[in-house]
Amino acid sequence: MNVLVAEDEQRIATLLAEGLRERGFKVTKVNRGDDALDLASSEFFDALVLDVMMPGADGFTVVEQLRKRGVGSLILMLTARGEVPDRINGLNAGADDYMTKPFSVDEVAARLRAMARRHQGVAAHICQVGSVALNLLAREAHVAGRRVDLTTREFTLLECLMQSPGKAISRPQLTQTVWHYNFDTGTNIVDVYIKRLREKLGEEGNLIQTVRGVGYMMQAC
């Protein structure tokens, strides 16, 4: 599980990060709320552990802004403020769980795994490469939390590429999957749609690579 830890107290941040790594988690550590907001908006994390009282932006603000941007990462708030109103504010802002200090790293790890199990069904419907995410149920695309409007064909084409990152997919395969051979395989319709996708994805459009003589590939991150 890829986890972002945002905690301004260096000793606690180090203890938590090292403890989670020892228990099999991949951990990135930041000390400011605004850094957590920027990083979680541009990169994919399975879960975030956020302190409430941080410089830059407090934990409540980070949670609220991430949810507004469409970031669906699991969020565990970890703070010394254990009053009921604070817990309610955190959960209402979009957090999934709440713990107070002092804490046990074992319990933090257990809660992260429990949250992942509860959301396993939801996660199965999310396909993500880099900061490009597809919600396969809602048929919605997001880039770094920003909603991108795609046509049905564009979405299906992007889904086909993202389901097999790092694998070249031929133009005939893409034509069959997206258009069901309604078009002659010699047409340039695939190239036209790839160009549209790249434009709509902005900088992340560079993840769609041309494989000369074959077709296209979504670069694995």
C-alpha positions in Angstrom: 0.0 0.0 0.0 1.4 3.4 -1.0 0.9 5.9 1.9 1.5 9.6 2.3 2.3 10.7 5.9 1.8 14.4 6.6 3.0 15.3 10.1 4.9 18.4 11.2 6.5 16.9 14.3 9.7 15.4 12.9 10.1 12.7 15.6 6.5 11.4 15.2 6.7 11.6 11.4 9.9 9.5 11.4 8.6 7.0 13.9 5.4 6.5 11.9 7.1 6.4 8.5 9.8 3.9 9.5 7.3 1.8 11.4 4.9 1.6 8.4 7.8 0.7 6.1 8.8 -2.1 8.5 5.3 -3.4 8.1 5.4 -3.5 4.3 4.0 -0.1 3.4 5.6 2.2 0.8 5.7 5.6 2.6 6.3 9.2 1.4 6.7 11.8 4.2 5.9 15.6 4.2 5.8 18.1 7.0 3.4 20.8 5.7 -0.3 20.7 4.9 0.1 22.5 1.6 2.8 20.1 0.5 0.5 17.2 1.3 -2.3 18.8 -0.7 -0.1 19.4 -3.8 1.5 15.9 -3.7 -1.8 14.0 -3.2 -3.4 16.0 -6.0 -0.7 15.1 -8.5 0.4 11.6 -7.5 -1.6 8.5 -6.6 -1.6 7.3 -3.0 -3.7 4.4 -1.6 -4.0 6.2 1.7 -3.1 9.4 3.5 -2.3 9.8 7.2 -2.8 13.5 8.1 -2.1 15.5 11.2 -4.7 18.2 11.9 -2.3 20.9 13.1 0.2 21.5 10.4 1.8 24.7 8.9 0.6 25.9 5.5 -2.9 24.2 5.6 -4.4 22.3 8.4 -5.6 18.7 8.0 -9.3 19.6 7.8 -8.5 22.0 4.9 -6.4 19.4 3.1 -9.1 16.7 3.3 -11.8 19.1 2.2 -9.8 20.3 -0.8 -8.7 16.9 -1.9 -12.3 15.7 -1.9 -13.4 18.7 -3.9 -10.7 17.8 -6.5 -12.0 14.3 -6.8 -9.1 12.6 -5.0 -10.4 9.3 -3.7 -7.4 8.2 -1.5 -8.3 6.8 1.9 -7.7 9.3 4.6 -6.8 8.6 8.3 -6.6 11.7 10.5 -4.0 11.4 13.3 -3.9 14.1 15.9 -3.7 15.1 19.5 -7.1 16.8 19.2 -9.5 14.1 20.3 -12.6 16.1 21.1 -15.8 14.8 19.5 -16.4 18.0 17.5 -13.0 17.7 15.9 -13.6 14.1 15.0 -16.9 15.0 13.5 -15.4 17.9 11.5 -12.7 15.6 10.1 -15.2 12.9 9.1 -17.6 15.4 7.6 -14.7 16.9 5.6 -14.2 13.6 4.0 -11.8 11.6 6.2 -12.4 7.8 6.5 -11.1 7.3 10.0 -9.7 9.2 13.0 -7.1 8.4 15.6 -5.7 10.4 18.5 -2.1 10.7 19.8 -0.3 8.9 21.4 -0.7 6.0 18.9 0.5 2.6 18.2 2.1 2.1 14.8 0.5 -1.4 14.8 -2.9 0.1 15.2 -2.3 2.7 12.5 -1.2 -0.1 10.1 -4.3 -2.2 11.1 -6.6 0.7 10.5 -5.1 1.4 7.1 -5.6 -2.2 6.1 -9.1 -2.2 7.5 -10.0 0.9 5.5 -8.5 -0.7 2.4 -10.7 -3.8 2.9 -13.8 -1.8 3.3 -13.1 0.1 0.1 -11.8 -2.8 -2.0 -15.0 -2.8 -4.0 -14.7 0.9 -4.8 -10.9 0.6 -5.6 -11.6 -2.2 -8.1 -13.6 0.3 -10.2 -10.7 2.8 -10.3 -8.0 2.5 -13.0 -5.0 4.8 -12.5 -1.7 5.5 -14.3 0.3 8.4 -12.9 -2.2 11.2 -12.1 -4.7 10.0 -14.7 -7.6 8.1 -13.1 -10.7 6.5 -14.6 -13.8 5.7 -12.6 -15.0 2.7 -14.6 -18.5 2.7 -13.0 -19.2 6.4 -13.3 -17.3 6.6 -16.7 -15.4 9.7 -15.5 -11.8 10.7 -16.1 -9.7 12.9 -13.9 -6.2 14.2 -14.2 -4.6 15.3 -10.9 -8.1 15.5 -9.5 -9.4 17.7 -12.4 -12.4 16.3 -14.3 -11.7 15.8 -18.0 -14.7 15.5 -20.3 -14.3 12.6 -22.7 -16.6 11.1 -25.3 -17.7 7.5 -25.0 -15.1 6.5 -27.7 -12.3 8.5 -26.1 -13.0 7.0 -22.7 -13.0 3.5 -24.1 -9.8 4.1 -26.0 -8.1 5.5 -22.9 -9.4 2.6 -20.8 -8.0 0.1 -23.2 -4.5 1.7 -23.0 -4.6 2.1 -19.2 -5.6 -1.4 -18.5 -2.3 -2.6 -19.9 0.3 0.0 -19.0 3.7 -0.6 -20.6 2.2 -2.9 -23.3 2.0 -1.9 -26.9 -1.5 -2.3 -28.4 -1.8 -2.4 -32.2 -4.2 -0.2 -34.2 -6.3 -3.2 -35.3 -6.7 -4.2 -31.6 -7.8 -0.7 -30.7 -10.1 -0.5 -33.6 -11.7 -3.8 -32.6 -12.1 -2.8 -29.0 -13.4 0.7 -29.4 -15.2 0.6 -32.8 -16.0 -3.2 -33.1 -14.6 -3.2 -36.7 -17.2 -0.6 -37.8 -14.2 1.1 -39.5 -11.8 -0.2 -42.0 -8.5 -1.2 -40.2 -6.6 1.0 -42.7 -8.3 4.2 -41.5 -6.4 6.8 -39.4 -9.4 7.1 -36.9 -7.2 5.7 -34.1 -4.5 8.3 -34.7 -7.1 11.1 -34.7 -8.6 10.0 -31.4 -5.2 9.6 -29.8 -4.4 13.1 -30.8 -7.6 14.3 -29.1 -6.8 12.4 -26.0 -3.4 13.8 -25.7 -4.8 17.3 -26.0 -7.4 16.8 -23.4 -5.0 15.2 -20.9 -2.6 18.1 -21.2 0.9 17.3 -20.0 -0.2 13.8 -19.0 -1.0 13.2 -22.6 2.8 12.4 -23.0 2.0 9.1 -21.2 0.4 7.9 -24.4 3.4 6.8 -26.5 3.6 5.9 -30.1 5.1 2.5 -30.8 6.4 2.8 -34.4 5.0 0.1 -36.7 2.7 -1.3 -34.0 0.3 1.2 -32.4 0.2 2.9 -29.0 1.2 2.3 -25.4 0.4 3.9 -22.0 3.6 4.5 -20.3 3.8 2.6 -17.0 4.7 4.9 -14.0 
